[in-house]
Amino acid sequence: MAAPYDFDLLCLGSGPAGQRAAVQAAKLGKRAAVVEKARTLGGVCVDTGTIPSKTFREAVRSFSRTDRWGTVYGVPSVARPTADQLLSRVHAVVRQECEIIEAQLRRNDVSMYWGRGRFLDPHTIEIDADRGSQVVSAEKILIAVGTHAAPPPAGSDPRVVVTSDAILGLKQLPKTLAVVGAGVIGMEYASMFASLGIPTTVVERREKPLEFLDEEILVELMHQMRNSNVTFRMGEAVASVEVVAHGTGSRAALTLESGKRIVADLVLYSAGRVGATDGLGLEKVGLAPDARGRLSVNERFETAVPHIYAAGDVIGFPSLAATSSEQGRRAACNAFGVDVCGFDTVFPYGIYSIPEISMVGETEGALTSRRVPYELGIARYREIARGKILGDDTGLVKLIFHRETRALLGVHAIGSGATELIHIGQAVLALGGGLDYFLRAVFNYPTLAECYKVAALDAANRLAR
């Protein structure tokens, strides 16, 4: 008897959630497919988001590192790179990543459709593509369409006001940059461009950026960014943006509500991201996104329609590529009755600013508000041989332990390799370890991991006092 549907699972979006869900379904012996509206597989993560932005960061660091080593080793400094030099590596990595994803999908017999999908009914999707449209059906459907940058104010000139989805399409680097919005993306790009010697101004309505970070780490980040010629305008909002002539081109003039005026060659408008649910035909299946385009799901990643699931950035917090991938896998398992253990809430955050930041577990502020007794242990890169070798004397690792049980409560790091270093703390935290583990442990020398030992000894000394 013919199957009632073309597929067992169809994923709208080939980003981390959709890709992982499709592969998981295929490994369960199910017929799986993905629909991708963008020009590349991998969704926003590969096209304009995580992969290209982090590759751009490494390209920037390769030049800024040369300058730093020039200071350390007496090597002449290099000229500022061009946009083409920085972005050539970005394009190469994106292409390679797309090839890897496509090979993985083909290896698992996942069908691929290019075009924009929309619901015709709860089990049927119409896919609009350049070559026409086609209709496919599926028993289960996963919405993993991700997000897009919130658009700049109406009437903004795209030549001088861009979002994070477009900034890596620049033909030349600006001489000055203004960033509107001090969230993760805004702070990352502000630090990258500032590291290239481009004077950068960050405008943020809130009194401080990245409020979820540990206060000491945030203060250090802002200090280092100020040293790189970043100016912060906190507690300020943009009242208007106009284009002003400048030589043969144009600039943006931002007027703040306080009356201040900022003129920059380029404005990065980074006021959050919106779920890419417009045009999906959700009304045909009885689903309604919130004001930010996001969908609500239960712990099984089911929407209000039992056979329709959602995962990844489109469901909101935590909106990380790593968690999106795991959400997609779990959604596929749930869809086909495969038991999966509870979702681990101990996951790390990484902010790929320059310097990079990572954290897992509790912050001092959160523990203080709940009146949890704790003690700190801090290791600074300038005390660690590997820090000297890397030429990084500003990084630090902070460990937070319960004063009475000595259990590890949180890890916060800033500096070279912080997003890699954090996983040691993540494992110890998830397994219920604490101070005594670090006091007994032996770490390779010289490595940044030695920070854990030094920080643990610092905490033990504080507790002894």
LINJO-V915350 format. One record per residue. N is the residue number from 0. RES is the residue in one small letter. OMEGA is omega in radians with two decimals (999 if undefined). NEAR is the number of other ideal C-beta (glycine too) atoms within 8 Angstrom. Layout:
n->{N;N}
res->{RES;RES}
omega->{OMEGA;OMEGA}
near->{NEAR;NEAR}
This chain:
n->{0;1;2;3;4;5;6;7;8;9;10;11;12;13;14;15;16;17;18;19;20;21;22;23;24;25;26;27;28;29;30;31;32;33;34;35;36;37;38;39;40;41;42;43;44;45;46;47;48;49;50;51;52;53;54;55;56;57;58;59;60;61;62;63;64;65;66;67;68;69;70;71;72;73;74;75;76;77;78;79;80;81;82;83;84;85;86;87;88;89;90;91;92;93;94;95;96;97;98;99;100;101;102;103;104;105;106;107;108;109;110;111;112;113;114;115;116;117;118;119;120;121;122;123;124;125;126;127;128;129;130;131;132;133;134;135;136;137;138;139;140;141;142;143;144;145;146;147;148;149;150;151;152;153;154;155;156;157;158;159;160;161;162;163;164;165;166;167;168;169;170;171;172;173;174;175;176;177;178;179;180;181;182;183;184;185;186;187;188;189;190;191;192;193;194;195;196;197;198;199;200;201;202;203;204;205;206;207;208;209;210;211;212;213;214;215;216;217;218;219;220;221;222;223;224;225;226;227;228;229;230;231;232;233;234;235;236;237;238;239;240;241;242;243;244;245;246;247;248;249;250;251;252;253;254;255;256;257;258;259;260;261;262;263;264;265;266;267;268;269;270;271;272;273;274;275;276;277;278;279;280;281;282;283;284;285;286;287;288;289;290;291;292;293;294;295;296;297;298;299;300;301;302;303;304;305;306;307;308;309;310;311;312;313;314;315;316;317;318;319;320;321;322;323;324;325;326;327;328;329;330;331;332;333;334;335;336;337;338;339;340;341;342;343;344;345;346;347;348;349;350;351;352;353;354;355;356;357;358;359;360;361;362;363;364;365;366;367;368;369;370;371;372;373;374;375;376;377;378;379;380;381;382;383;384;385;386;387;388;389;390;391;392;393;394;395;396;397;398;399;400;401;402;403;404;405;406;407;408;409;410;411;412;413;414;415;416;417;418;419;420;421;422;423;424;425;426;427;428;429;430;431;432;433;434;435;436;437;438;439;440;441;442;443;444;445;446;447;448;449;450;451;452;453;454;455;456;457;458;459;460;461;462;463;464}
res->{m;a;a;p;y;d;f;d;l;l;c;l;g;s;g;p;a;g;q;r;a;a;v;q;a;a;k;l;g;k;r;a;a;v;v;e;k;a;r;t;l;g;g;v;c;v;d;t;g;t;i;p;s;k;t;f;r;e;a;v;r;s;f;s;r;t;d;r;w;g;t;v;y;g;v;p;s;v;a;r;p;t;a;d;q;l;l;s;r;v;h;a;v;v;r;q;e;c;e;i;i;e;a;q;l;r;r;n;d;v;s;m;y;w;g;r;g;r;f;l;d;p;h;t;i;e;i;d;a;d;r;g;s;q;v;v;s;a;e;k;i;l;i;a;v;g;t;h;a;a;p;p;p;a;g;s;d;p;r;v;v;v;t;s;d;a;i;l;g;l;k;q;l;p;k;t;l;a;v;v;g;a;g;v;i;g;m;e;y;a;s;m;f;a;s;l;g;i;p;t;t;v;v;e;r;r;e;k;p;l;e;f;l;d;e;e;i;l;v;e;l;m;h;q;m;r;n;s;n;v;t;f;r;m;g;e;a;v;a;s;v;e;v;v;a;h;g;t;g;s;r;a;a;l;t;l;e;s;g;k;r;i;v;a;d;l;v;l;y;s;a;g;r;v;g;a;t;d;g;l;g;l;e;k;v;g;l;a;p;d;a;r;g;r;l;s;v;n;e;r;f;e;t;a;v;p;h;i;y;a;a;g;d;v;i;g;f;p;s;l;a;a;t;s;s;e;q;g;r;r;a;a;c;n;a;f;g;v;d;v;c;g;f;d;t;v;f;p;y;g;i;y;s;i;p;e;i;s;m;v;g;e;t;e;g;a;l;t;s;r;r;v;p;y;e;l;g;i;a;r;y;r;e;i;a;r;g;k;i;l;g;d;d;t;g;l;v;k;l;i;f;h;r;e;t;r;a;l;l;g;v;h;a;i;g;s;g;a;t;e;l;i;h;i;g;q;a;v;l;a;l;g;g;g;l;d;y;f;l;r;a;v;f;n;y;p;t;l;a;e;c;y;k;v;a;a;l;d;a;a;n;r;l;a;r}
omega->{-3.12;3.10;-3.10;-3.12;3.12;-3.08;3.02;3.10;3.04;-3.10;3.04;-3.08;-3.11;3.07;-3.08;-3.11;-3.11;3.14;-3.10;3.13;-3.13;-3.14;3.12;3.11;3.13;3.14;3.05;3.12;-3.12;3.06;-3.03;3.11;3.02;3.06;-3.10;-3.10;-3.06;-3.09;-3.09;2.95;3.14;3.09;-3.14;-3.13;-3.10;-3.03;-3.05;-2.99;-2.94;-3.03;-3.14;-3.10;-3.14;3.05;3.06;3.12;-3.13;3.08;3.09;-3.11;-3.13;3.10;-3.13;3.09;3.10;3.10;-3.11;3.12;3.06;3.10;-3.08;-3.00;3.11;3.12;-3.14;3.13;3.12;3.12;3.10;-3.12;3.06;3.08;-3.14;3.14;-3.12;-3.01;3.13;3.10;3.12;-3.11;-3.14;-3.12;3.12;3.14;-3.13;-3.14;3.09;3.13;3.13;-3.13;3.14;3.13;3.13;3.14;3.14;-3.14;-3.13;3.09;3.05;3.11;-3.10;3.09;3.12;3.12;-3.11;-3.11;3.04;-3.10;2.92;3.02;-3.02;-3.13;-3.01;-3.13;2.99;-3.10;3.11;3.13;-3.13;-3.08;-3.13;-3.10;3.06;-3.07;3.06;-3.13;-3.14;3.08;3.13;3.13;3.08;3.06;-3.12;-3.01;3.08;-3.07;2.95;-3.11;3.04;-3.06;3.08;-3.14;-3.14;3.12;3.13;-3.14;-3.11;3.10;-3.08;3.10;-3.09;3.02;3.14;3.10;-3.06;-2.96;3.14;3.00;-3.12;3.08;3.07;-3.12;3.08;3.05;3.05;-3.09;2.97;3.13;3.11;-3.09;-3.09;2.98;-3.09;-3.08;-3.14;-3.13;3.11;-3.11;3.11;-3.12;3.13;-3.12;3.10;3.12;3.06;-3.14;-3.13;3.11;-3.01;3.08;3.13;3.12;-3.09;-3.13;-3.14;-3.10;3.06;3.14;2.94;-3.01;-3.14;-3.11;2.96;-3.02;-3.12;3.12;3.13;3.12;3.14;3.11;-3.11;3.10;-3.13;3.11;3.07;3.10;3.10;3.06;2.99;3.06;3.14;3.02;-3.09;-3.10;-3.11;3.09;-3.14;3.11;-3.12;3.06;3.09;3.12;3.12;-3.14;3.12;-3.09;3.11;-3.12;-3.11;3.10;3.05;3.06;3.13;3.02;-3.14;-3.13;3.11;-3.10;3.10;-3.12;-3.14;3.11;-3.11;3.09;-3.08;3.06;2.99;3.12;-3.02;-3.07;3.09;-3.11;-3.04;3.10;-3.07;-3.07;3.09;3.08;3.13;-3.09;-3.10;3.12;3.13;-3.10;3.08;3.08;3.13;3.09;3.08;-3.07;3.11;3.09;-3.09;-3.14;3.10;3.10;3.03;-3.08;3.10;-3.10;3.03;2.99;3.11;3.05;-2.92;-3.08;3.11;-3.10;3.05;-3.12;3.13;-3.05;-3.10;3.09;3.06;-3.04;0.06;3.07;3.07;3.14;-3.10;3.14;3.10;3.13;-3.14;3.08;3.12;3.13;-3.13;3.11;3.12;3.11;3.13;-3.10;-3.07;2.99;3.11;-3.11;3.03;3.14;-3.10;-3.12;-3.11;-3.13;3.10;3.10;-3.05;2.98;3.06;3.06;-3.01;2.98;2.99;0.13;-3.14;-3.08;3.01;-3.12;3.00;3.12;-2.98;3.00;3.07;-3.10;-3.13;3.14;3.12;-3.12;3.12;3.11;3.06;-3.13;-3.10;3.03;-3.09;2.90;-3.06;3.01;3.14;-3.08;-3.12;3.09;-3.02;-3.10;-3.12;3.08;3.09;-3.13;-3.12;-3.08;3.14;-3.14;-3.10;-3.10;3.08;3.02;3.13;3.04;3.12;-3.12;3.02;-3.07;-3.03;-3.09;-3.10;3.12;3.07;-3.12;-3.11;3.09;-3.13;-3.07;3.02;3.13;-3.11;3.05;-3.08;-3.09;3.01;-3.07;-3.02;-3.03;3.03;3.11;3.12;-3.12;-3.13;-3.14;-3.10;-3.11;3.06;3.14;-3.11;-3.01;-3.04;3.08;-3.08;3.12;-3.13;-2.97;3.04;-3.13;3.07;3.14;0.00;3.06;3.02;3.12;3.09;3.10;-3.14;3.14;-3.12;3.14;3.12;3.09;3.09;3.12;3.12;3.11;3.12;-3.14;-3.14;3.14;999}
near->{2;3;6;5;9;9;14;11;19;15;18;13;17;15;17;13;19;18;19;13;19;18;13;12;14;12;7;10;4;10;9;18;16;17;15;13;9;7;3;9;13;13;18;14;13;16;12;9;13;8;12;14;15;9;12;13;12;9;14;13;10;8;13;11;9;11;10;9;10;12;6;7;6;4;7;4;7;8;4;7;9;8;9;6;8;14;12;8;10;13;8;8;11;14;8;8;11;12;8;8;13;10;8;10;15;8;6;11;7;12;9;11;13;7;12;8;13;10;13;9;7;10;9;10;15;11;13;8;11;4;3;5;8;8;9;12;10;14;9;12;14;19;15;18;13;15;12;9;11;9;5;10;7;3;3;9;8;7;6;12;12;12;12;12;9;9;10;10;5;11;4;6;11;11;6;12;15;15;15;12;12;14;11;7;11;16;16;13;14;17;14;13;12;15;11;12;6;12;9;14;14;15;15;14;5;9;4;8;14;12;6;5;13;12;9;9;14;12;8;11;15;10;8;10;14;10;6;10;10;12;9;12;12;10;7;12;7;12;6;6;13;7;11;9;7;7;4;2;6;10;12;17;11;15;11;14;7;5;6;8;8;11;9;13;10;13;15;15;15;14;8;8;10;10;15;11;13;5;6;11;9;11;7;9;11;8;11;6;10;8;3;9;12;11;13;7;11;5;4;9;13;10;11;5;10;4;10;14;17;14;18;16;13;18;12;8;3;6;9;8;10;8;10;17;12;10;14;20;12;13;16;16;12;13;12;12;5;7;5;7;3;3;7;6;4;8;11;10;10;10;12;9;13;12;14;14;15;14;15;13;11;9;13;13;8;8;13;8;6;6;5;9;7;11;10;12;16;10;15;10;17;8;7;14;8;11;16;9;7;9;9;10;9;11;15;13;16;14;16;16;16;11;8;5;5;10;10;15;12;15;15;15;16;13;15;11;8;16;11;6;14;15;8;9;14;13;8;12;15;8;6;6;8;13;14;7;10;13;10;5;8;2;9;6;6;8;8;15;9;15;14;15;12;12;15;13;10;12;14;11;8;10;11;5;4}
